[in-house]
Structures are given as C-alpha cells and as structure tokens.
Amino acid sequence: MIVIDASALVAHLLGEKNFEKYFYEELCSINLLIKESTNALIIAFRRGRINENSLQICFKALKKLSNIIEFESQAKILDDAFVIALEENLTIYDALYVALAKKLNAKLLSLDKKQRKVAKGKEIQIIP
C-alpha cells in the first residue's frame, strides 16, 4: 500500500514527475487530497505555470484518479497527526499523511522534503 500526498499527485498531473508505475499499486490517502491538489493546480494556473486548457485537463485527470485511490477519514488519525505536527514542527496537513502511512504500515509517496524526513524518522518507507 502507498499513501500519496498532494505534492506527488500534483507533480504527476503537471508532468513534473513520472509516477505512473505507482498507480498500479494500491493507493490510499486522506480525504483532503483532492481539495489540496485542486488548490495547487489553481495556484499553478494563477502563477502562470500552466494555461487554462492545461488546468482543465489536469482537473479532469485528478477527478478520474480519485476513483482509484482509497480514502481514509482524517478523523481516524487526527490525534496522531496532531502529536506529529507538534513534535516535528510540521503542518497538520503534512502530518496527516505521515500519520496515515504509519497507521497503515504503508509507504509514503511525497515530494515534501520536511515531511519525508519526519516519515523516515518514524520508520516509514519513502518513495521515490
């Protein structure tokens, strides 16, 4: 099982990283993923990194990808994420992904350096 975060999903959608091989494995995430990823796509558009047509294509692809990702409720891991966020000086958003990977004994697919470092410290396997 792989827990995917928004940084990895958005990088894939924008063509920055080639993560297709991971989409053949069982993917899981928190139910915040789609909202967080959509927001990142909108920011990329507003900053001129992608045009409106690319934004629309990425958003459609995001909705399709959401059908193959198993979503876990944030409520189930919020207490653990809260502790991780405080202890490790992470945002609660990033701590939620770490807490989920820890709970599921899953790998974490993320491009966030700080989040990856914390996950490694929690003995979570990081990919790529």
C-alpha positions as CSV (number, residue, x, y, z in Angstrom):
1,M,0.0,0.0,0.0
2,I,1.2,3.5,-0.8
3,V,-0.1,6.7,0.8
4,I,0.1,9.5,-1.8
5,D,0.2,13.2,-0.8
6,A,-0.8,16.2,-2.8
7,S,2.7,17.2,-3.7
8,A,3.3,13.9,-5.5
9,L,-0.1,13.8,-7.1
10,V,0.1,17.4,-8.5
11,A,3.7,16.9,-9.7
12,H,2.5,13.9,-11.6
13,L,-0.5,15.8,-13.1
14,L,1.7,18.7,-14.2
15,G,4.1,16.3,-15.9
16,E,7.0,17.1,-13.4
17,K,7.4,13.5,-12.2
18,N,6.7,10.1,-13.8
19,F,4.8,8.3,-11.1
20,E,2.6,6.0,-13.4
21,K,4.2,2.9,-12.0
22,Y,2.9,3.6,-8.6
23,F,-0.7,3.9,-9.9
24,Y,-0.6,0.1,-10.5
25,E,-0.3,-0.4,-6.7
26,E,-2.9,0.1,-4.1
27,L,-3.1,3.8,-3.3
28,C,-4.5,5.4,-0.3
29,S,-4.8,9.0,1.1
30,I,-6.7,11.3,3.3
31,N,-9.9,12.8,2.1
32,L,-8.2,16.2,1.9
33,L,-6.1,15.1,-1.1
34,I,-8.5,16.2,-3.8
35,K,-9.2,19.6,-2.3
36,E,-5.5,20.2,-1.6
37,S,-4.5,19.0,-5.1
38,T,-7.1,21.1,-6.8
39,N,-5.9,24.2,-4.9
40,A,-2.3,23.5,-6.0
41,L,-3.5,23.3,-9.6
42,I,-5.4,26.6,-9.3
43,I,-2.3,28.2,-7.8
44,A,-0.1,26.9,-10.7
45,F,-2.6,28.5,-13.1
46,R,-2.7,31.8,-11.3
47,R,1.1,31.9,-11.3
48,G,1.3,31.3,-15.0
49,R,2.9,27.8,-14.8
50,I,0.0,26.3,-16.8
51,N,-2.6,27.7,-19.1
52,E,-6.4,27.4,-18.6
53,N,-6.6,24.4,-21.0
54,S,-4.0,22.5,-19.1
55,L,-5.7,23.4,-15.8
56,Q,-9.0,21.9,-17.1
57,I,-7.2,18.8,-18.4
58,C,-5.4,18.3,-15.0
59,F,-8.6,18.8,-13.1
60,K,-10.4,16.2,-15.1
61,A,-7.4,13.8,-14.7
62,L,-7.5,14.5,-11.0
63,K,-11.1,13.5,-10.7
64,K,-10.5,10.3,-12.6
65,L,-7.5,9.4,-10.5
66,S,-9.6,10.0,-7.4
67,N,-11.6,6.9,-8.4
68,I,-8.6,4.6,-7.9
69,I,-7.5,6.0,-4.6
70,E,-8.9,4.6,-1.3
71,F,-9.7,7.5,1.0
72,E,-9.4,7.3,4.8
73,S,-11.2,9.7,7.1
74,Q,-8.9,12.3,8.7
75,A,-10.9,11.9,11.9
76,K,-9.4,8.5,12.5
77,I,-5.8,9.8,12.5
78,L,-6.3,13.3,13.7
79,D,-5.0,12.7,17.2
80,D,-1.8,11.0,15.9
81,A,-1.3,13.7,13.3
82,F,-1.7,16.4,16.0
83,V,1.1,14.9,18.0
84,I,3.3,14.5,15.0
85,A,2.7,18.1,13.9
86,L,3.6,19.4,17.3
87,E,6.6,17.2,17.9
88,E,8.1,17.6,14.4
89,N,7.1,21.2,13.6
90,L,5.0,20.0,10.6
91,T,1.8,21.5,9.3
92,I,-1.2,19.4,10.3
93,Y,-1.8,18.7,6.6
94,D,1.6,17.1,6.2
95,A,1.3,15.3,9.5
96,L,-2.0,13.7,8.4
97,Y,-0.3,11.9,5.5
98,V,2.6,10.7,7.8
99,A,0.1,9.5,10.4
100,L,-1.9,7.6,7.8
101,A,1.2,5.9,6.4
102,K,2.2,5.0,10.0
103,K,-1.2,3.6,10.8
104,L,-1.4,1.5,7.7
105,N,2.3,0.5,7.7
106,A,2.4,1.9,4.2
107,K,5.0,3.6,2.0
108,L,4.7,7.4,1.6
109,L,4.8,8.9,-1.9
110,S,5.7,12.6,-1.3
111,L,8.0,15.3,-2.7
112,D,7.9,17.4,0.5
113,K,11.4,17.2,2.0
114,K,10.4,18.0,5.6
115,Q,7.5,15.6,5.5
116,R,9.8,12.9,4.0
117,K,12.4,13.4,6.7
118,V,9.8,13.1,9.5
119,A,8.4,10.0,7.9
120,K,11.8,8.4,7.7
121,G,12.3,9.2,11.4
122,K,9.0,7.3,12.0
123,E,10.4,4.3,10.1
124,I,8.1,4.8,7.2
125,Q,9.4,3.8,3.8
126,I,9.6,6.8,1.4
127,I,9.2,6.7,-2.4
128,P,10.6,7.6,-4.8
